[in-house]
């Protein structure tokens, strides 16, 4: 039996100093009925807690660590950047280099503004869309999470869904009155919305690959109709690719599905594990951003040299080595195929798996998961048991039924075989 004494003691101290004992809700392990582990260090595919337990890591800092923990070239660039200074409040050469690299990789982005977080980037992108179209209403989709700014924190999936909350307290009705929420993958609801609010919708914001109600893949006809209807109605299409950007390929979901949005939100991988966000798109839209235009956006730590250095090293590695994405896809498919075989051979009815690229989610339900409503059938108690079984056997997965698991390039064949063995044992219990 593993011991978690030091983590338990740290959590007891933390709850007296930090709300809930954590600085982001899902870290509390509350929904899985556990006390959080406190991480001391990491390397490659592993994290180690304060009790010196080793875990194969499928959280990967919620997505940024596509190359694994402490990837040599990333750490080397970070070390160089730190030695030159932590932050300047002035422009740097590497900001320009990262902007250029992003624009080269994602064809729909002609100009990009760096931010400190994905939440900030989403908030600024929506403001920009309203200014450009001179319309007020925005459309989002149930279960898609775009950060915790007021107008976007409505039926937002992820952490809210984990704690059985649809909308956060503290948001006024006036703030959300112009936010329209539709079911994910529902073409009919989308078309009816544009009929009802003709000439009022400034933008539609969506996770093109939804990864905040577990992993839910888009219907390609739905995405294509979304692009078509926004163009027909002079509304902007915003892809939130904080998770999918550089994760499913070098050009993200927009490249994967060959759909060009008007604006794109990025984060996670473009910082290589360090705090960052970005939003970008067509020049004619982006030129409205201050100081070129009158839509104000600012940030003291935007374009932080350490984050930018880590992001540059990560994206360059991905761009220069095409085999990384192929390896990630192959390994993810290998895990999913092995588990699917166990499920079919043993006629297991209450397990579903969604996957794409290097992301997957195991849902404990018999219902196919295509939108937020389907997730209500999930057995969250069973997931809690699954989480604990994994943890006790040296694997850490996201502590919520409604999150995606992430593979990294550092996951080895031994890691993957152990994962299949542990996951499979639980499924057959």
DOGUKE-412700 format. One line per 4 residues: number of its first residue (from 1); for each residue x, z, y of C-alpha. Coordinates in steps of 0.25 Angstrom, whole numbers, plus 5000, padded with zeros to 4 digits. Layout:
BEGIN
NUM> X/Z/Y  ...
END
This chain:
BEGIN
1> 5000/5000/5000  5005/4996/5014  5006/5007/5024  5001/5005/5038
5> 5004/5019/5044  5012/5015/5056  5002/5004/5060  4991/5015/5058
9> 4998/5025/5067  5001/5014/5078  4986/5010/5078  4982/5025/5080
13> 4991/5025/5092  4987/5011/5097  4972/5014/5098  4975/5025/5108
17> 4982/5016/5117  4976/5002/5115  4962/4998/5113  4959/4998/5099
21> 4974/5000/5096  4977/4985/5098  4979/4974/5109  4970/4964/5102
25> 4958/4968/5095  4959/4961/5081  4973/4968/5079  4965/4981/5077
29> 4962/4977/5063  4948/4983/5066  4940/4972/5059  4948/4973/5046
33> 4947/4989/5046  4962/4991/5047  4972/4997/5056  4981/4987/5062
37> 4995/4985/5058  5006/4986/5069  5016/4975/5068  5031/4978/5070
41> 5037/4965/5068  5036/4951/5062  5044/4940/5056  5040/4926/5050
45> 5026/4927/5043  5027/4942/5043  5023/4954/5052  5027/4969/5049
49> 5020/4981/5053  5024/4995/5058  5024/5000/5044  5033/4988/5040
53> 5022/4981/5032  5025/4966/5031  5013/4956/5032  5012/4941/5031
57> 5006/4938/5044  4994/4929/5046  4991/4933/5060  5003/4927/5066
61> 5000/4934/5079  4986/4927/5079  4992/4913/5078  5004/4911/5087
65> 5015/4913/5076  5014/4900/5069  5029/4900/5066  5028/4915/5062
69> 5034/4927/5068  5047/4926/5075  5050/4912/5072  5065/4910/5075
73> 5064/4899/5086  5052/4906/5093  5059/4919/5093  5072/4913/5098
77> 5065/4907/5110  5058/4920/5113  5071/4927/5113  5077/4917/5123
81> 5065/4918/5132  5065/4933/5132  5080/4934/5136  5077/4925/5148
85> 5065/4933/5153  5051/4938/5149  5043/4932/5160  5045/4926/5174
89> 5032/4923/5181  5038/4909/5184  5038/4896/5176  5048/4893/5165
93> 5053/4880/5158  5047/4884/5145  5033/4885/5150  5034/4870/5154
97> 5040/4867/5140  5029/4875/5133  5018/4868/5141  5025/4854/5138
101> 5025/4857/5123  5010/4861/5123  5006/4849/5130  5015/4840/5121
105> 5008/4847/5108  4994/4847/5113  4990/4833/5119  4977/4839/5126
109> 4986/4848/5135  4992/4841/5147  4995/4854/5155  4995/4869/5150
113> 4995/4882/5156  5001/4894/5149  4995/4907/5149  4997/4921/5142
117> 4986/4921/5132  4975/4912/5126  4964/4920/5132  4970/4917/5146
121> 4972/4902/5142  4957/4901/5138  4952/4908/5150  4960/4899/5159
125> 4956/4886/5152  4941/4890/5153  4943/4892/5168  4950/4879/5169
129> 4939/4872/5162  4928/4877/5171  4936/4873/5183  4939/4859/5178
133> 4924/4856/5174  4918/4864/5185  4908/4870/5174  4907/4885/5170
137> 4902/4886/5155  4911/4886/5144  4909/4884/5129  4916/4892/5118
141> 4913/4894/5103  4909/4906/5095  4921/4913/5088  4932/4905/5097
145> 4941/4915/5104  4947/4910/5117  4953/4924/5122  4946/4935/5128
149> 4942/4930/5142  4928/4934/5146  4921/4920/5145  4927/4916/5132
153> 4925/4930/5124  4911/4926/5119  4909/4925/5104  4924/4923/5104
157> 4928/4926/5089  4941/4932/5085  4943/4947/5089  4928/4948/5094
161> 4923/4942/5081  4932/4952/5073  4926/4964/5080  4912/4958/5079
165> 4910/4956/5094  4905/4943/5099  4908/4945/5114  4917/4955/5121
169> 4911/4966/5130  4915/4966/5145  4912/4951/5147  4901/4949/5157
173> 4889/4939/5154  4893/4932/5167  4906/4929/5161  4901/4923/5148
177> 4889/4916/5153  4896/4903/5154  4902/4904/5140  4894/4896/5130
181> 4897/4900/5115  4894/4890/5104  4896/4890/5089  4910/4884/5084
185> 4909/4871/5077  4894/4869/5082  4893/4855/5088  4878/4856/5090
189> 4879/4869/5098  4890/4862/5106  4882/4850/5110  4870/4859/5113
193> 4878/4867/5122  4883/4855/5131  4869/4851/5132  4864/4864/5137
197> 4875/4866/5147  4877/4852/5151  4888/4851/5162  4891/4866/5162
201> 4902/4867/5151  4916/4868/5157  4923/4869/5143  4922/4871/5129
205> 4933/4881/5123  4935/4881/5108  4945/4885/5097  4946/4871/5091
209> 4950/4879/5078  4943/4892/5079  4952/4904/5074  4945/4916/5080
213> 4933/4917/5071  4943/4915/5059  4947/4901/5058  4936/4891/5060
217> 4939/4876/5060  4932/4867/5070  4923/4855/5065  4930/4843/5070
221> 4917/4837/5075  4914/4849/5083  4927/4848/5090  4926/4833/5093
225> 4912/4835/5098  4917/4847/5107  4927/4838/5113  4917/4827/5115
229> 4906/4835/5121  4916/4842/5131  4921/4829/5136  4907/4824/5137
233> 4903/4836/5146  4915/4837/5154  4918/4850/5148  4932/4854/5144
237> 4936/4857/5129  4946/4869/5128  4953/4871/5115  4957/4885/5112
241> 4970/4883/5104  4976/4896/5105  4976/4897/5090  4975/4883/5086
245> 4985/4878/5096  4999/4874/5089  4993/4881/5076  4986/4870/5069
249> 4996/4860/5074  5005/4856/5086  4993/4851/5094  4983/4862/5090
253> 4969/4860/5086  4967/4849/5097  4978/4841/5090  4973/4845/5076
257> 4959/4840/5079  4963/4829/5089  4954/4834/5100  4959/4836/5114
261> 4953/4847/5122  4954/4848/5137  4960/4862/5137  4968/4869/5126
265> 4971/4884/5125  4983/4888/5118  4991/4901/5114  4997/4908/5103
269> 5007/4898/5097  5011/4893/5110  5017/4906/5113  5024/4908/5099
273> 5019/4922/5098  5020/4926/5112  5008/4927/5122  5004/4914/5128
277> 4992/4905/5130  4990/4891/5137  4979/4882/5141  4981/4867/5144
281> 4974/4853/5144  4972/4841/5153  4980/4840/5166  4968/4837/5174
285> 4962/4851/5169  4975/4859/5169  4978/4855/5183  4967/4864/5188
289> 4975/4876/5184  4982/4884/5195  4991/4881/5202  4989/4866/5200
293> 4973/4869/5202  4964/4880/5205  4961/4886/5192  4969/4899/5192
297> 4977/4903/5180  4989/4912/5180  4997/4921/5171  5009/4930/5173
301> 5015/4928/5159  5009/4914/5157  5021/4905/5151  5029/4918/5147
305> 5042/4913/5144  5043/4920/5130  5029/4915/5126  5033/4901/5130
309> 5046/4901/5123  5039/4906/5110  5029/4895/5111  5038/4884/5114
313> 5047/4888/5102  5034/4889/5093  5028/4876/5097  5041/4868/5097
317> 5043/4873/5082  5029/4868/5079  5031/4855/5085  5045/4852/5080
321> 5041/4856/5065  5028/4849/5060  5030/4856/5047  5026/4869/5052
325> 5011/4865/5054  5012/4858/5040  5017/4871/5034  5007/4880/5040
329> 4996/4871/5036  5001/4870/5022  5003/4885/5020  4989/4888/5026
333> 4982/4878/5017  4990/4884/5005  4984/4898/5008  4970/4893/5011
337> 4970/4884/4998  4975/4895/4989  4964/4904/4995  4954/4894/4994
341> 4957/4892/4979  4956/4907/4976  4942/4906/4983  4937/4894/4975
345> 4943/4898/4962  4936/4912/4963  4923/4907/4969  4925/4917/4981
349> 4913/4914/4991  4916/4923/5003  4929/4917/5008  4932/4905/5017
353> 4945/4900/5023  4946/4892/5035  4960/4886/5039  4967/4876/5047
357> 4982/4874/5050  4989/4888/5049  4976/4896/5051  4966/4901/5041
361> 4955/4911/5040  4949/4918/5027  4934/4921/5029  4927/4931/5020
365> 4914/4923/5020  4906/4913/5011  4902/4905/5024  4910/4894/5029
369> 4916/4898/5043  4914/4887/5054  4910/4896/5066  4908/4910/5071
373> 4894/4912/5064  4900/4909/5050  4910/4921/5052  4899/4931/5052
377> 4898/4930/5037  4913/4934/5035  4915/4947/5028  4924/4954/5037
381> 4925/4966/5028  4931/4958/5017  4941/4952/5028  4945/4966/5031
385> 4948/4969/5017  4956/4956/5016  4964/4959/5028  4968/4973/5023
389> 4971/4967/5009  4980/4957/5016  4987/4968/5025  4990/4977/5013
393> 4996/4965/5006  5005/4961/5017  4997/4950/5024  4991/4952/5039
397> 4980/4943/5043  4971/4943/5055  4963/4956/5055  4950/4948/5057
401> 4941/4939/5048  4940/4931/5061  4954/4927/5063  4963/4916/5057
405> 4976/4918/5049  4988/4911/5054  5000/4906/5046  5014/4904/5052
409> 5025/4895/5048  5032/4908/5043  5023/4911/5032  5031/4908/5019
413> 5026/4903/5005  5027/4918/5001  5018/4923/5012  5008/4912/5009
417> 5008/4915/4994  5006/4930/4996  4995/4927/5006  4988/4919/4996
421> 4990/4930/4985  4985/4941/4994  4973/4933/5000  4969/4928/4986
425> 4970/4942/4980  4960/4947/4991  4950/4936/4989  4950/4939/4974
429> 4948/4954/4976
END
